[in-house]
Amino acid sequence: MTTAGEAAAPERARREELLERAAALRPALRERAPLAEELRRLPDETEKDFHEAGLFRMVQPARVGGAELDYGILVDIGAVVGQACASSAWNLINLGCHHWMLGMFPPAVQDEVWDENPDALIASSFIFPAGRAKRTKGGYLVSGRWPFSSGVDNSSWNMLGGMVEGDAPDAPKEARLFMLRKEEYEIIDTWHAAGLRGTGSKDVATEDLFVPEHRTLAAADIRGGATPGSAVNPGPLFRLPLFAVFPYVLSGAGLGVAQGAWQGFVESLRSRVSSYTGAKVSDFQAVQIHIAEAKSCIDTAELIMREDCAEAMRIAEAGEAPDIETKARFRRNGAFSVSLCTRAVDSIFRLSGGGGLYRKNPVQRAFRDAHAIAAHIAFNTDAAGTTYGRVALGLPPDNPIL
């Protein structure tokens, strides 16, 4: 008889192996970080490294050769890679999580993508109001222009959100995801950004494109519990409430940026002396206090991220779906935990003084990347706080895709 612990042992081993492979890439990623910023996209060498290490497939269904690890691996891998290069981490976990999302789509489109290439990369933009769709025979006519499609240059597919018009003028619109091949949309080079410069988060556009029904997924079908893809991917990973836990797709990059900035700063401080007094900076009590506070923020953020991911998996493993308060709490915690990471980076940047302004100092990139990450709507504490506050007060949520 196999116990639960014995059954989990191979998964833990695969998890640790992927984390070790990710850590082994850090020196090369750190060296390539300026190149990623210059290219404004994921360098080809980095994409190749991620493929060879199997990192893109960390949450892909096992039935097509993926690792199908627990949801928290996105946070952990994102943090490991983010310590070296935030843009590379952002692209890795962003593109990697789309294998998980595709596993919730109808099996026909899963087969279409993975039978052709199980390593296929899929970009996305989940800004639903940016897309417009009309029902037609066998599918939908889709039009729109979507911003922030990270990793689009490296991808052969794109997962785009849109609002489907109702059958009557006053009928409610339906939020739906659409899978498009690369040749079916235009890439518009808009990504000239201050932070996360290496993510290639460009605009994409299409006009009156026919998308067959099997390449679409209603947002209402991915709120927790069985999904259209559950017929072939029965694991708990594919029963998670997609947009409730969505912040933890990307939060690991913010955690890694903060961890890397803190570690680099502390190491440099051990031998640093003040330019004005000649005193050892490490002897300053104010510096010691701020270092402690920054690390407290980072450690607290990590605990929140890991526990929420573990809780979401426990609920899915029990065959249940979280209630709306839990979903709103996941969104609240996701935003708050990243704000703690940003706060830590801000403190480290201030402590770096004038030296932190130079481009050769990686702390300036950490500062820019941390604020770019915090600008994502998933990490907007006002938006997430409003949703949670409404639910806590007995009001209906203002986020329709939860």
NORTA-V806709 format. One record per residue. N is the residue number from 1. PHI is phi as a letter, one per 40 degrees, with the letter a starting at -180 (none if undefined). OMEGA is omega in degrees with one decimal (none if undefined). NEAR is the number of other C-alpha atoms within 10 Angstrom. Layout:
[[N | PHI | OMEGA | NEAR] [N | PHI | OMEGA | NEAR]]
//
This chain:
[[1 | none | -179.8 | 4] [2 | c | 178.4 | 6] [3 | c | 179.3 | 7] [4 | c | 179.9 | 8] [5 | c | 178.6 | 9] [6 | c | 179.4 | 10] [7 | c | -177.7 | 10] [8 | c | -175.6 | 10] [9 | d | 178.7 | 11] [10 | c | 178.8 | 11] [11 | c | 177.7 | 15] [12 | c | 180.0 | 14] [13 | c | 177.4 | 11] [14 | c | 179.8 | 15] [15 | c | -179.7 | 19] [16 | c | 179.5 | 13] [17 | c | 178.4 | 13] [18 | c | 178.3 | 19] [19 | c | 178.1 | 20] [20 | c | 178.2 | 14] [21 | c | 178.9 | 18] [22 | c | 179.9 | 23] [23 | c | -179.4 | 17] [24 | c | -179.3 | 14] [25 | c | -172.9 | 17] [26 | d | 179.1 | 17] [27 | d | 180.0 | 12] [28 | c | -179.6 | 14] [29 | c | 178.4 | 27] [30 | c | 179.3 | 18] [31 | c | -177.8 | 12] [32 | c | -175.9 | 19] [33 | d | 176.8 | 22] [34 | c | 177.8 | 18] [35 | c | 178.4 | 15] [36 | d | 178.2 | 24] [37 | c | -179.9 | 23] [38 | c | -179.3 | 12] [39 | c | -175.0 | 14] [40 | g | 178.6 | 22] [41 | a | 177.3 | 25] [42 | c | 178.7 | 28] [43 | d | -179.3 | 21] [44 | d | -179.4 | 11] [45 | c | -180.0 | 12] [46 | c | 175.9 | 17] [47 | d | 179.3 | 18] [48 | c | 179.3 | 11] [49 | c | -179.1 | 17] [50 | c | 177.5 | 19] [51 | c | -176.5 | 16] [52 | c | 178.6 | 11] [53 | c | -180.0 | 18] [54 | g | -173.4 | 18] [55 | c | -179.6 | 23] [56 | c | -172.0 | 25] [57 | b | -175.6 | 29] [58 | c | 179.6 | 26] [59 | b | 174.6 | 26] [60 | c | 179.6 | 27] [61 | d | 179.9 | 24] [62 | c | -176.1 | 14] [63 | c | 177.9 | 10] [64 | b | 176.3 | 16] [65 | g | 178.8 | 14] [66 | c | -179.7 | 19] [67 | c | -179.0 | 20] [68 | f | 178.2 | 25] [69 | c | 179.6 | 20] [70 | c | -173.8 | 19] [71 | d | -177.5 | 25] [72 | c | 178.7 | 22] [73 | c | 177.9 | 23] [74 | c | 176.8 | 27] [75 | c | -174.3 | 24] [76 | c | 177.9 | 23] [77 | c | 178.2 | 25] [78 | d | -179.8 | 32] [79 | c | -179.7 | 31] [80 | c | -178.4 | 27] [81 | c | -179.0 | 30] [82 | c | 176.5 | 30] [83 | c | -179.1 | 27] [84 | b | -176.7 | 27] [85 | a | -177.1 | 33] [86 | c | -178.7 | 36] [87 | c | 178.4 | 29] [88 | c | 178.2 | 30] [89 | c | -179.8 | 30] [90 | d | 179.9 | 28] [91 | c | -178.7 | 28] [92 | c | -175.7 | 29] [93 | c | 177.2 | 29] [94 | c | -179.4 | 25] [95 | c | 178.7 | 25] [96 | c | -177.2 | 26] [97 | c | -179.2 | 24] [98 | c | 170.6 | 22] [99 | c | 176.5 | 25] [100 | c | -179.1 | 23] [101 | c | 178.3 | 21] [102 | c | 177.8 | 23] [103 | c | 176.7 | 26] [104 | c | -179.9 | 28] [105 | c | 174.4 | 25] [106 | d | -178.0 | 20] [107 | d | -176.3 | 18] [108 | c | -179.9 | 12] [109 | c | 173.4 | 19] [110 | d | 179.7 | 21] [111 | c | -179.5 | 13] [112 | c | -178.0 | 13] [113 | c | -169.3 | 19] [114 | c | 174.0 | 15] [115 | c | 178.9 | 12] [116 | c | -178.5 | 10] [117 | a | -179.6 | 11] [118 | c | 177.5 | 17] [119 | c | -176.0 | 19] [120 | d | 176.7 | 19] [121 | c | -176.4 | 25] [122 | b | 174.4 | 28] [123 | c | -179.7 | 27] [124 | a | 162.8 | 27] [125 | a | -175.5 | 24] [126 | b | 175.6 | 20] [127 | c | -170.1 | 17] [128 | d | -179.1 | 19] [129 | c | -180.0 | 14] [130 | c | -178.3 | 17] [131 | b | 178.6 | 25] [132 | b | -178.5 | 22] [133 | b | 175.7 | 27] [134 | b | 175.9 | 17] [135 | c | 175.4 | 16] [136 | a | -176.7 | 12] [137 | d | 176.3 | 9] [138 | g | -178.8 | 10] [139 | i | -173.6 | 16] [140 | a | 168.7 | 21] [141 | b | -171.7 | 17] [142 | b | 175.3 | 24] [143 | b | 174.9 | 19] [144 | i | 173.0 | 20] [145 | b | -173.6 | 20] [146 | b | 175.5 | 24] [147 | c | 169.9 | 18] [148 | f | 177.0 | 20] [149 | c | -174.1 | 25] [150 | c | 176.8 | 28] [151 | g | -173.7 | 27] [152 | c | 180.0 | 27] [153 | c | -177.2 | 18] [154 | c | -169.5 | 19] [155 | b | 177.2 | 16] [156 | b | 176.0 | 16] [157 | b | 176.4 | 20] [158 | a | -178.5 | 26] [159 | b | -170.7 | 21] [160 | b | 178.1 | 25] [161 | c | 178.0 | 28] [162 | a | 178.4 | 27] [163 | b | -178.6 | 21] [164 | c | 179.5 | 23] [165 | c | 177.3 | 17] [166 | c | -178.8 | 14] [167 | c | 177.7 | 11] [168 | b | -177.2 | 8] [169 | d | -177.4 | 8] [170 | c | -179.4 | 8] [171 | c | 179.2 | 9] [172 | c | 177.6 | 12] [173 | c | -179.3 | 16] [174 | b | 175.0 | 17] [175 | c | -175.3 | 22] [176 | a | 175.7 | 22] [177 | b | -178.1 | 23] [178 | b | 177.5 | 24] [179 | c | -179.1 | 25] [180 | b | 171.1 | 24] [181 | c | -175.7 | 14] [182 | d | -178.0 | 17] [183 | c | -177.3 | 9] [184 | c | 177.8 | 17] [185 | a | 178.8 | 18] [186 | c | 173.8 | 13] [187 | c | -177.2 | 18] [188 | b | -172.4 | 14] [189 | c | 179.9 | 13] [190 | b | -167.8 | 13] [191 | c | 172.9 | 20] [192 | b | -166.9 | 14] [193 | b | 179.8 | 16] [194 | c | -178.1 | 13] [195 | b | -173.8 | 21] [196 | f | -173.4 | 30] [197 | c | -177.0 | 26] [198 | c | -176.3 | 29] [199 | c | -179.6 | 30] [200 | f | -174.5 | 27] [201 | c | -173.0 | 27] [202 | c | 174.7 | 22] [203 | c | 170.1 | 19] [204 | b | -176.7 | 24] [205 | a | 173.0 | 17] [206 | a | -176.7 | 16] [207 | b | 177.0 | 16] [208 | f | 178.5 | 13] [209 | c | 175.6 | 15] [210 | c | 176.3 | 19] [211 | b | -178.5 | 21] [212 | c | -175.7 | 17] [213 | d | -174.3 | 18] [214 | c | 177.0 | 17] [215 | c | -178.1 | 21] [216 | b | -179.1 | 21] [217 | a | 178.6 | 24] [218 | c | 177.1 | 20] [219 | d | 179.8 | 19] [220 | c | -177.6 | 15] [221 | c | -176.3 | 18] [222 | b | 179.9 | 24] [223 | c | -178.4 | 23] [224 | h | -177.1 | 25] [225 | h | -177.2 | 20] [226 | d | 178.1 | 23] [227 | b | 176.4 | 23] [228 | d | -179.8 | 18] [229 | c | -177.3 | 22] [230 | c | 180.0 | 19] [231 | c | 179.9 | 13] [232 | b | 178.7 | 14] [233 | b | -172.5 | 23] [234 | c | -176.6 | 15] [235 | c | -177.9 | 18] [236 | c | -179.8 | 23] [237 | d | -174.2 | 26] [238 | c | 173.2 | 30] [239 | b | 177.7 | 29] [240 | c | 175.1 | 31] [241 | c | -165.7 | 25] [242 | d | -172.6 | 22] [243 | c | 174.0 | 21] [244 | c | -178.9 | 26] [245 | c | -175.0 | 23] [246 | d | 179.7 | 16] [247 | d | -176.0 | 24] [248 | c | 166.6 | 30] [249 | c | -168.4 | 26] [250 | b | -172.0 | 26] [251 | c | 179.7 | 30] [252 | c | 177.4 | 32] [253 | c | 177.7 | 36] [254 | c | 177.6 | 33] [255 | c | -179.7 | 34] [256 | c | 177.6 | 29] [257 | d | -178.6 | 33] [258 | c | 179.0 | 35] [259 | c | -179.3 | 26] [260 | c | 179.5 | 23] [261 | c | -179.1 | 25] [262 | c | -177.9 | 24] [263 | c | 179.2 | 13] [264 | c | -179.0 | 15] [265 | c | -178.8 | 18] [266 | c | 179.1 | 16] [267 | c | -179.4 | 10] [268 | c | -174.4 | 12] [269 | c | -175.3 | 17] [270 | c | -179.6 | 12] [271 | b | -174.6 | 10] [272 | c | 175.2 | 14] [273 | b | -179.3 | 14] [274 | c | 179.3 | 10] [275 | c | -174.1 | 9] [276 | c | -176.0 | 6] [277 | b | -176.8 | 8] [278 | g | 179.5 | 9] [279 | c | 176.4 | 12] [280 | c | -178.1 | 14] [281 | c | -179.4 | 19] [282 | c | 179.0 | 17] [283 | c | -177.6 | 12] [284 | c | -178.1 | 10] [285 | c | -179.3 | 10] [286 | c | 178.0 | 12] [287 | c | 179.8 | 16] [288 | d | -179.2 | 13] [289 | c | -178.3 | 10] [290 | c | 175.5 | 16] [291 | c | 179.0 | 18] [292 | c | -178.9 | 13] [293 | c | -179.9 | 15] [294 | c | 179.9 | 23] [295 | c | 176.2 | 19] [296 | c | 177.6 | 15] [297 | c | -178.0 | 21] [298 | c | -177.7 | 27] [299 | c | 178.5 | 17] [300 | c | 178.2 | 14] [301 | d | -179.2 | 24] [302 | c | 178.9 | 23] [303 | c | 179.9 | 11] [304 | c | -178.1 | 17] [305 | d | -176.5 | 24] [306 | c | -177.3 | 18] [307 | c | 179.0 | 12] [308 | c | 177.9 | 21] [309 | c | 179.2 | 21] [310 | c | 179.0 | 15] [311 | c | 178.5 | 15] [312 | d | 178.5 | 27] [313 | c | 179.6 | 21] [314 | c | 179.6 | 14] [315 | c | 180.0 | 17] [316 | c | 179.2 | 22] [317 | c | 178.0 | 16] [318 | c | -180.0 | 9] [319 | g | -177.2 | 15] [320 | b | 174.1 | 17] [321 | b | -179.7 | 19] [322 | c | 176.2 | 19] [323 | c | -173.2 | 12] [324 | c | 178.2 | 17] [325 | c | 178.9 | 17] [326 | c | 177.8 | 17] [327 | c | 179.7 | 24] [328 | c | 178.3 | 26] [329 | c | 176.6 | 22] [330 | d | 179.4 | 27] [331 | c | 178.8 | 28] [332 | c | -177.7 | 25] [333 | c | 178.4 | 24] [334 | c | 179.1 | 28] [335 | c | -176.9 | 26] [336 | c | -178.1 | 22] [337 | c | 177.2 | 27] [338 | c | 176.7 | 34] [339 | c | 175.9 | 25] [340 | c | 178.2 | 24] [341 | c | 178.5 | 31] [342 | c | 178.3 | 28] [343 | c | 179.0 | 20] [344 | c | 179.5 | 28] [345 | c | 178.4 | 32] [346 | d | -180.0 | 21] [347 | c | 179.7 | 18] [348 | c | 179.6 | 26] [349 | c | 178.2 | 22] [350 | c | -180.0 | 13] [351 | c | -178.5 | 18] [352 | c | 178.0 | 17] [353 | g | -177.4 | 9] [354 | c | -179.6 | 9] [355 | c | -179.8 | 13] [356 | c | -178.6 | 18] [357 | c | -175.4 | 15] [358 | c | -177.3 | 11] [359 | c | 179.0 | 11] [360 | c | 179.8 | 11] [361 | c | -176.6 | 12] [362 | c | -178.4 | 20] [363 | c | 178.5 | 27] [364 | c | 176.6 | 21] [365 | c | 176.9 | 27] [366 | c | 179.2 | 31] [367 | c | -179.0 | 26] [368 | c | -178.5 | 18] [369 | c | -179.7 | 28] [370 | c | -179.0 | 28] [371 | c | 174.2 | 22] [372 | c | 177.5 | 17] [373 | c | -178.8 | 24] [374 | c | -179.4 | 21] [375 | c | 178.8 | 13] [376 | c | -176.5 | 13] [377 | d | 179.4 | 14] [378 | c | -177.3 | 24] [379 | b | 176.5 | 24] [380 | c | -174.9 | 18] [381 | c | 177.1 | 21] [382 | c | -179.3 | 13] [383 | c | -178.6 | 17] [384 | c | 178.9 | 23] [385 | c | 178.0 | 18] [386 | c | 179.4 | 16] [387 | c | -179.4 | 23] [388 | c | -179.3 | 27] [389 | c | 178.2 | 17] [390 | c | -179.4 | 15] [391 | c | -180.0 | 19] [392 | c | -179.0 | 15] [393 | c | 177.5 | 8] [394 | g | 178.9 | 10] [395 | c | 177.5 | 11] [396 | c | -179.5 | 13] [397 | c | -179.9 | 18] [398 | c | 179.5 | 14] [399 | b | -171.7 | 14] [400 | c | -176.5 | 10] [401 | c | 176.2 | 19] [402 | c | none | 21]]
//
